[in-house]
C-alpha cells in the first residue's frame, strides 16, 4: 500500500446510527442519502465472503466515505460527509434536529468514526475544529481509529 507525502496510507469517515428499534428507512428519509449498509434488527444481511449471511442482532444504518473520496486528507472526508448529509447549512441543522428526536424516541446511538492509517513515523491528523460542533450538537459520538505501522527493524 502506497502512502501519500504526509505518510497517510488510508483514511475515511463513517456515520452510523444503531439500535434495536432502528428503522433504516427512517434514516434514509431524514438524510435523503443511500446508506453504505443498512438493516433492522432480525433482518438477514450479507456480511462478507468469509462470514456470509447473518441475522442482525441490532439495527444499523451507516454511510462511509471509503471508496467515494479519493483524497488522503481526513478533512476532505469530513467535508464530504457533511455535504452528503446536507449541502445546505440550514437543512443540515433541521436534519440533525430530526435525527436527535428519532434517537431519543427509539433509544438509538449515533457515531462518526474517523479512520486513519499511516506509514511508520507518520503523524496522525488533527480533527478540524469546525466539524466538532456539528456532531456534538446532536449527541453524535466521535470515535477515532488512528493506527500507525510499526517500524520494522532488520
Secondary structure, 3 states (H helix, E strand, C coil): CCCCCCCEEEEEEEEEEEECCCCHHHHHHHHCCCCCEEECCCCEEECCCCCCEEECCCEEEEEECCCCCCCCCHHHHHHHHHHHHCCCHHHHHHHHHHHHHHHHHHCCEEEEEEEEEECCCCCCCCCCHHHHHHHHCCCEEEEEEEEECCCCCC
